[in-house]
């Protein structure tokens, strides 16, 4: 069992993050990099949805859930469920 991570566990890529070594670190970096745009998109999403469906729209989700959904479904190679 590993109790700590060393810097040698991660290889460098264009972002300085190895997605293969630590996908959570890559996701967190993506969120920090795109936070302002995601925040604006989230507020527009809520405003539009609640304009149509009132307060019943997106009751069980929040910003983090929304952002992780966007991250998951906009990654290269992601297979659609169509």
Secondary structure, 3 states (H helix, E strand, C coil): CCCCCCHHHCCCCCCCCCCCCCHHHHHHHHHHHCHHHHHHHHHHHHHHHHHHHHHHCCCCCCHHHHHHHHHHHCCCCCCCCC
